[in-house]
Protein backbone atom coordinates (compact mmCIF):
# COMPACT_ATOMS: atom_id res chain seq x y z
CA UNK A 1 0.00 0.00 0.00
CA UNK A 2 1.33 3.42 -0.97
CA UNK A 3 2.11 5.88 1.80
CA UNK A 4 1.31 9.58 2.01
CA UNK A 5 3.26 12.74 2.68
CA UNK A 6 2.55 12.66 6.42
CA UNK A 7 4.14 9.23 6.85
CA UNK A 8 7.11 10.26 4.74
CA UNK A 9 7.71 13.34 6.88
CA UNK A 10 7.32 11.42 10.14
CA UNK A 11 9.86 8.88 8.96
CA UNK A 12 12.22 11.58 7.67
CA UNK A 13 12.20 13.42 11.00
CA UNK A 14 14.80 11.00 12.30
CA UNK A 15 17.07 12.03 9.44
CA UNK A 16 17.51 15.44 11.06
CA UNK A 17 19.21 13.81 14.03
CA UNK A 18 21.21 11.54 11.75
CA UNK A 19 22.34 14.64 9.85
CA UNK A 20 23.59 16.30 13.01
CA UNK A 21 25.55 13.15 13.87
CA UNK A 22 27.11 12.82 10.42
CA UNK A 23 27.98 16.51 10.12
CA UNK A 24 29.69 16.39 13.48
CA UNK A 25 31.58 13.17 12.71
CA UNK A 26 32.64 13.97 9.17
CA UNK A 27 33.58 17.62 9.44
CA UNK A 28 34.04 18.69 13.06
CA UNK A 29 35.63 15.67 14.72
CA UNK A 30 38.73 15.82 12.45
CA UNK A 31 39.32 19.39 13.63
CA UNK A 32 38.69 18.46 17.28
CA UNK A 33 41.01 15.45 17.11
CA UNK A 34 43.72 17.42 15.34
CA UNK A 35 43.52 20.01 18.12
CA UNK A 36 44.41 17.37 20.75
CA UNK A 37 47.30 15.97 18.70
CA UNK A 38 45.72 12.89 17.14
CA UNK A 39 47.77 11.37 14.28
CA UNK A 40 46.18 11.29 10.81
CA UNK A 41 45.36 7.57 11.04
CA UNK A 42 43.64 7.94 14.42
CA UNK A 43 41.78 11.01 13.18
CA UNK A 44 40.52 9.15 10.12
CA UNK A 45 39.41 6.08 12.06
CA UNK A 46 37.62 7.97 14.83
CA UNK A 47 35.98 10.41 12.42
CA UNK A 48 34.51 7.64 10.29
CA UNK A 49 30.81 6.97 10.79
CA UNK A 50 31.44 3.22 10.69
CA UNK A 51 34.07 1.32 12.65
CA UNK A 52 35.39 -2.22 12.53
CA UNK A 53 33.22 -3.60 15.35
CA UNK A 54 30.24 -3.03 13.07
CA UNK A 55 31.26 -6.13 11.10
CA UNK A 56 29.77 -8.15 13.97
CA UNK A 57 27.36 -5.73 15.63
CA UNK A 58 25.42 -4.49 12.60
CA UNK A 59 24.45 -7.85 11.02
CA UNK A 60 23.58 -9.14 14.50
CA UNK A 61 21.30 -6.18 15.16
CA UNK A 62 19.74 -6.59 11.71
CA UNK A 63 19.16 -10.31 12.21
CA UNK A 64 17.50 -9.77 15.59
CA UNK A 65 15.28 -7.01 14.21
CA UNK A 66 14.09 -9.32 11.41
CA UNK A 67 13.16 -12.08 13.84
CA UNK A 68 11.43 -10.33 16.75
CA UNK A 69 8.18 -8.50 17.37
CA UNK A 70 7.51 -6.16 20.30
CA UNK A 71 4.87 -3.60 21.20
CA UNK A 72 6.99 -1.06 19.30
CA UNK A 73 7.47 -3.38 16.33
CA UNK A 74 10.73 -4.74 14.93
CA UNK A 75 12.88 -1.71 14.21
CA UNK A 76 11.70 1.02 16.57
CA UNK A 77 12.92 -0.65 19.80
CA UNK A 78 16.51 -0.32 18.61
CA UNK A 79 16.01 3.32 17.71
CA UNK A 80 14.25 4.11 20.99
CA UNK A 81 16.93 2.44 23.12
CA UNK A 82 20.19 3.24 21.32
CA UNK A 83 19.77 6.87 20.25
CA UNK A 84 19.50 8.21 23.86
CA UNK A 85 22.54 6.16 24.90
CA UNK A 86 24.53 7.56 21.98
CA UNK A 87 23.42 11.06 22.96
CA UNK A 88 24.60 10.44 26.52
CA UNK A 89 28.12 9.67 25.31
CA UNK A 90 28.08 12.90 23.30
CA UNK A 91 27.63 14.71 26.61
CA UNK A 92 30.52 12.74 28.09
CA UNK A 93 32.66 13.69 25.08
CA UNK A 94 31.90 17.38 25.60
CA UNK A 95 33.77 17.22 28.90
CA UNK A 96 36.76 15.42 27.33
CA UNK A 97 37.80 17.83 24.59
CA UNK A 98 41.27 18.55 26.00
CA UNK A 99 42.59 14.98 26.15
CA UNK A 100 42.80 12.43 23.35
CA UNK A 101 42.14 9.18 25.26
CA UNK A 102 38.83 10.06 26.98
CA UNK A 103 37.63 11.82 23.83
CA UNK A 104 38.48 8.75 21.73
CA UNK A 105 36.64 6.42 24.13
CA UNK A 106 33.55 8.63 24.04
CA UNK A 107 33.62 8.78 20.24
CA UNK A 108 33.92 5.00 20.03
CA UNK A 109 30.90 4.51 22.31
CA UNK A 110 28.57 7.09 20.82
CA UNK A 111 29.35 5.66 17.36
CA UNK A 112 28.53 2.08 18.39
CA UNK A 113 25.11 2.97 19.78
CA UNK A 114 24.24 5.32 16.94
CA UNK A 115 25.01 2.64 14.37
CA UNK A 116 22.93 0.11 16.30
CA UNK A 117 19.98 2.46 15.76
CA UNK A 118 20.58 3.74 12.23
CA UNK A 119 20.47 0.40 10.42
CA UNK A 120 17.06 -0.58 11.85
CA UNK A 121 15.99 2.94 10.88
CA UNK A 122 17.04 2.19 7.28
CA UNK A 123 15.26 -1.18 7.37
CA UNK A 124 12.12 0.59 8.59
CA UNK A 125 12.01 2.54 5.30
CA UNK A 126 11.66 -0.67 3.30
CA UNK A 127 9.13 -2.06 5.80
CA UNK A 128 6.70 0.85 5.45
CA UNK A 129 7.17 1.72 1.75
CA UNK A 130 6.30 -0.13 -1.48
CA UNK A 131 9.15 -0.62 -3.92
CA UNK A 132 7.99 2.08 -6.32
CA UNK A 133 8.16 4.75 -3.59
CA UNK A 134 11.38 3.74 -1.86
CA UNK A 135 13.81 5.77 -3.94
CA UNK A 136 11.80 8.95 -3.45
CA UNK A 137 11.43 8.44 0.30
CA UNK A 138 15.11 7.55 0.53
CA UNK A 139 16.01 10.67 -1.44
CA UNK A 140 13.66 12.80 0.67
CA UNK A 141 14.93 11.52 4.00
CA UNK A 142 18.56 11.72 2.89
CA UNK A 143 17.93 15.19 1.50
CA UNK A 144 16.48 16.32 4.82
CA UNK A 145 19.44 14.73 6.60
CA UNK A 146 21.94 16.56 4.42
CA UNK A 147 20.14 19.88 4.62
CA UNK A 148 20.21 19.43 8.39
CA UNK A 149 23.96 18.97 8.13
CA UNK A 150 24.18 22.23 6.19
CA UNK A 151 22.27 24.08 8.89
CA UNK A 152 24.43 22.55 11.60
CA UNK A 153 27.69 23.45 9.86
CA UNK A 154 26.43 26.95 9.05
CA UNK A 155 25.65 27.48 12.72
CA UNK A 156 29.11 26.30 13.78
CA UNK A 157 30.91 28.30 11.08
CA UNK A 158 29.12 31.56 11.93
CA UNK A 159 29.24 31.31 15.73
CA UNK A 160 32.62 29.73 16.41
CA UNK A 161 35.51 31.91 17.41
CA UNK A 162 38.77 30.35 18.47
CA UNK A 163 38.10 26.65 19.16
CA UNK A 164 36.86 24.88 16.04
CA UNK A 165 34.48 22.66 18.00
CA UNK A 166 32.88 24.28 21.07
CA UNK A 167 31.57 22.08 23.87
CA UNK A 168 27.99 23.20 23.27
CA UNK A 169 28.12 21.60 19.80
CA UNK A 170 28.22 18.16 21.44
CA UNK A 171 25.12 19.03 23.48
CA UNK A 172 23.35 20.33 20.39
CA UNK A 173 23.95 17.08 18.49
CA UNK A 174 22.70 15.04 21.45
CA UNK A 175 19.51 17.08 21.80
CA UNK A 176 18.68 17.06 18.08
CA UNK A 177 19.23 13.31 17.85
CA UNK A 178 16.89 12.48 20.74
CA UNK A 179 14.16 14.92 19.70
CA UNK A 180 14.07 14.03 16.01
CA UNK A 181 14.19 10.26 16.36
CA UNK A 182 11.47 10.49 19.04
CA UNK A 183 9.14 11.92 16.37
CA UNK A 184 9.78 8.90 14.12
CA UNK A 185 9.38 6.37 16.91
CA UNK A 186 6.14 7.96 18.10
CA UNK A 187 4.71 8.69 14.66
CA UNK A 188 5.43 5.56 12.59
CA UNK A 189 3.45 2.38 13.11
CA UNK A 190 4.96 -0.91 11.99
CA UNK A 191 2.63 -3.45 10.39
CA UNK A 192 2.60 -6.90 11.96
CA UNK A 193 1.92 -8.72 8.68
CA UNK A 194 5.03 -7.51 6.82
CA UNK A 195 7.98 -9.88 6.53
CA UNK A 196 6.81 -12.32 9.19
CA UNK A 197 8.38 -15.49 7.74
CA UNK A 198 11.74 -14.82 9.41
CA UNK A 199 10.10 -15.10 12.84
CA UNK A 200 8.90 -18.64 12.25
CA UNK A 201 11.87 -20.42 10.68
CA UNK A 202 15.12 -21.59 12.20
CA UNK A 203 18.08 -19.24 12.30
CA UNK A 204 19.97 -21.56 9.97
CA UNK A 205 17.17 -21.52 7.39
CA UNK A 206 16.84 -17.75 7.73
CA UNK A 207 20.56 -17.19 7.12
CA UNK A 208 20.56 -19.63 4.19
CA UNK A 209 17.66 -17.77 2.59
CA UNK A 210 19.35 -14.41 3.10
CA UNK A 211 22.65 -15.59 1.61
CA UNK A 212 20.91 -17.09 -1.43
CA UNK A 213 20.35 -13.63 -2.94
CA UNK A 214 23.28 -13.65 -5.36
CA UNK A 215 22.53 -10.29 -6.96
CA UNK A 216 22.29 -8.61 -3.57
CA UNK A 217 25.63 -10.07 -2.53
CA UNK A 218 27.20 -8.84 -5.79
CA UNK A 219 25.87 -5.38 -5.13
CA UNK A 220 27.26 -5.45 -1.59
CA UNK A 221 30.66 -6.26 -3.09
CA UNK A 222 30.25 -3.32 -5.47
CA UNK A 223 29.39 -1.03 -2.57
CA UNK A 224 32.50 -2.26 -0.75
CA UNK A 225 34.64 -1.06 -3.66
CA UNK A 226 32.82 2.28 -3.68
CA UNK A 227 33.18 2.87 0.06
CA UNK A 228 36.83 1.83 -0.01
CA UNK A 229 37.49 4.79 -2.28
CA UNK A 230 34.92 7.28 -1.06
CA UNK A 231 35.40 6.87 2.69
CA UNK A 232 38.92 8.26 2.69
CA UNK A 233 37.55 11.59 1.49
CA UNK A 234 35.23 12.49 4.36
CA UNK A 235 37.56 12.43 7.39
CA UNK A 236 40.25 14.36 5.53
CA UNK A 237 38.16 16.79 3.47
CA UNK A 238 38.33 19.74 5.83
CA UNK A 239 42.03 19.06 6.41
CA UNK A 240 42.62 18.97 2.63
CA UNK A 241 40.87 22.30 2.22
CA UNK A 242 42.76 23.97 5.05
CA UNK A 243 46.23 22.53 4.48
CA UNK A 244 46.46 21.84 0.73
CA UNK A 245 44.21 24.61 -0.64
CA UNK A 246 45.15 26.92 2.31
CA UNK A 247 41.62 27.97 3.24
CA UNK A 248 40.50 29.00 6.71
CA UNK A 249 38.55 26.61 8.94
CA UNK A 250 35.40 28.67 8.38
CA UNK A 251 35.71 28.62 4.57
CA UNK A 252 36.45 24.87 4.67
CA UNK A 253 33.30 24.28 6.69
CA UNK A 254 31.35 26.51 4.30
CA UNK A 255 32.52 24.41 1.34
CA UNK A 256 31.61 21.23 3.19
CA UNK A 257 28.18 22.76 3.76
CA UNK A 258 27.92 23.56 0.03
CA UNK A 259 28.69 19.93 -0.83
CA UNK A 260 26.00 18.79 1.58
CA UNK A 261 23.50 21.33 0.23
CA UNK A 262 23.97 20.16 -3.35
CA UNK A 263 23.90 16.52 -2.26
CA UNK A 264 20.71 16.99 -0.25
CA UNK A 265 18.78 18.90 -2.91
CA UNK A 266 19.89 16.60 -5.71
CA UNK A 267 19.13 13.46 -3.66
CA UNK A 268 15.43 14.36 -3.63
CA UNK A 269 15.42 14.85 -7.40
CA UNK A 270 17.49 11.71 -8.04
CA UNK A 271 15.09 9.71 -5.85
CA UNK A 272 12.10 10.83 -7.91
CA UNK A 273 13.93 9.94 -11.15
CA UNK A 274 14.96 6.54 -9.77
CA UNK A 275 11.34 5.58 -9.07
CA UNK A 276 10.64 6.28 -12.76
CA UNK A 277 13.79 5.04 -14.52
CA UNK A 278 15.21 2.57 -12.02
CA UNK A 279 17.78 2.97 -9.22
CA UNK A 280 20.60 1.19 -11.07
CA UNK A 281 20.59 3.68 -13.95
CA UNK A 282 20.57 6.65 -11.57
CA UNK A 283 23.34 5.17 -9.44
CA UNK A 284 25.51 4.63 -12.53
CA UNK A 285 25.03 8.27 -13.55
CA UNK A 286 25.90 9.47 -10.04
CA UNK A 287 29.04 7.37 -9.87
CA UNK A 288 30.16 8.62 -13.31
CA UNK A 289 29.83 12.20 -12.03
CA UNK A 290 31.90 11.28 -8.97
CA UNK A 291 34.66 9.97 -11.24
CA UNK A 292 34.85 13.40 -12.89
CA UNK A 293 34.86 15.13 -9.48
CA UNK A 294 37.60 12.84 -8.18
CA UNK A 295 39.83 13.57 -11.18
CA UNK A 296 39.18 17.28 -10.62
CA UNK A 297 40.24 16.94 -6.99
CA UNK A 298 43.69 15.79 -8.05
CA UNK A 299 44.43 19.05 -9.89
CA UNK A 300 42.56 21.89 -8.14
CA UNK A 301 44.62 24.67 -6.60
CA UNK A 302 42.38 27.72 -6.15
CA UNK A 303 39.00 28.44 -4.54
CA UNK A 304 36.85 28.85 -7.74
CA UNK A 305 37.83 25.48 -9.20
CA UNK A 306 37.45 23.91 -5.77
CA UNK A 307 33.86 25.14 -5.68
CA UNK A 308 33.19 23.50 -9.08
CA UNK A 309 34.56 20.15 -7.89
CA UNK A 310 32.53 20.40 -4.68
CA UNK A 311 29.33 20.96 -6.68
CA UNK A 312 30.06 18.00 -8.97
CA UNK A 313 30.83 15.79 -5.98
CA UNK A 314 27.55 16.85 -4.38
CA UNK A 315 25.57 15.95 -7.50
CA UNK A 316 27.18 12.53 -7.81
CA UNK A 317 26.89 11.76 -4.13
CA UNK A 318 23.23 12.82 -4.20
CA UNK A 319 22.44 9.94 -6.54
CA UNK A 320 24.48 7.48 -4.45
CA UNK A 321 22.85 8.67 -1.25
CA UNK A 322 19.31 8.44 -2.59
CA UNK A 323 19.26 5.11 -4.40
CA UNK A 324 21.89 2.66 -3.09
CA UNK A 325 19.67 1.32 -0.29
CA UNK A 326 16.45 1.15 -2.38
CA UNK A 327 18.44 -0.71 -5.06
CA UNK A 328 19.61 -3.25 -2.49
CA UNK A 329 16.05 -3.77 -1.20
CA UNK A 330 14.92 -4.50 -4.79
CA UNK A 331 17.26 -7.52 -4.77
CA UNK A 332 16.02 -9.18 -1.54
CA UNK A 333 12.91 -10.45 0.25
CA UNK A 334 11.19 -8.26 2.88
CA UNK A 335 12.00 -10.93 5.49
CA UNK A 336 15.72 -10.18 5.19
CA UNK A 337 15.64 -6.37 5.17
CA UNK A 338 17.23 -6.10 8.60
CA UNK A 339 20.11 -8.45 7.98
CA UNK A 340 20.92 -6.82 4.64
CA UNK A 341 20.92 -3.40 6.29
CA UNK A 342 23.40 -4.93 8.70
CA UNK A 343 25.45 -6.58 5.95
CA UNK A 344 25.61 -3.28 4.07
CA UNK A 345 26.84 -1.66 7.28
CA UNK A 346 29.33 -4.50 7.77
CA UNK A 347 30.73 -3.89 4.28
CA UNK A 348 31.12 -0.23 5.21
CA UNK A 349 32.64 -1.20 8.56
CA UNK A 350 35.41 -3.07 6.74
CA UNK A 351 35.83 -0.69 3.82
CA UNK A 352 35.91 2.55 5.81
CA UNK A 353 38.69 1.74 8.32
CA UNK A 354 40.65 -0.06 5.59
CA UNK A 355 40.25 2.94 3.30
CA UNK A 356 41.42 5.33 6.01
CA UNK A 357 44.38 3.11 6.87
CA UNK A 358 45.50 2.82 3.24
CA UNK A 359 45.07 6.56 2.66
CA UNK A 360 47.00 7.48 5.81
CA UNK A 361 49.84 5.02 5.24
CA UNK A 362 50.12 5.41 1.47
CA UNK A 363 49.47 9.10 0.88
CA UNK A 364 50.08 10.85 4.21
CA UNK A 365 53.13 8.89 5.34
CA UNK A 366 56.38 10.75 4.53
CA UNK A 367 58.07 7.36 4.04
CA UNK A 368 55.55 6.28 1.37
CA UNK A 369 54.14 8.24 -1.60
CA UNK A 370 53.64 11.33 0.59
CA UNK A 371 51.13 12.96 -1.79
CA UNK A 372 49.37 14.70 1.08
CA UNK A 373 45.62 14.88 1.41
CA UNK A 374 45.33 15.28 -2.38
CA UNK A 375 46.29 11.62 -2.80
CA UNK A 376 42.88 10.51 -1.54
CA UNK A 377 41.33 11.85 -4.75
CA UNK A 378 43.50 9.51 -6.82
CA UNK A 379 42.27 6.67 -4.63
CA UNK A 380 38.64 7.74 -5.10
CA UNK A 381 38.94 8.00 -8.89
CA UNK A 382 40.42 4.51 -9.28
CA UNK A 383 37.84 2.86 -7.02
CA UNK A 384 34.92 4.73 -8.59
CA UNK A 385 35.86 3.47 -12.06
CA UNK A 386 36.09 -0.12 -10.79
CA UNK A 387 32.77 0.14 -8.90
CA UNK A 388 31.02 1.63 -11.93
CA UNK A 389 32.22 -1.15 -14.24
CA UNK A 390 31.19 -3.87 -11.77
CA UNK A 391 27.76 -2.28 -11.24
CA UNK A 392 26.97 -2.08 -14.95
CA UNK A 393 28.39 -5.50 -15.81
CA UNK A 394 27.52 -7.80 -12.93
CA UNK A 395 24.55 -6.39 -10.97
CA UNK A 396 21.17 -7.15 -12.58
CA UNK A 397 17.91 -5.84 -11.13
CA UNK A 398 14.77 -7.97 -11.61
CA UNK A 399 12.04 -6.50 -13.76
CA UNK A 400 9.09 -5.06 -11.81
CA UNK A 401 6.96 -8.14 -12.44
CA UNK A 402 9.68 -10.32 -10.97
CA UNK A 403 10.55 -8.04 -8.05
CA UNK A 404 9.39 -8.99 -4.59
CA UNK A 405 7.52 -6.27 -2.76
CA UNK A 406 7.48 -5.59 0.96
Helices and strands as residue ranges (DSSP letters): H 5-23, I 24-28, H 29-35, H 40-47, H 54-66, H 76-94, H 100-128, H 131-159, H 167-187, G 197-199, H 203-210, H 214-243, H 249-277, H 279-297, H 303-329, G 334-336, H 337-362, G 372-374, H 375-394
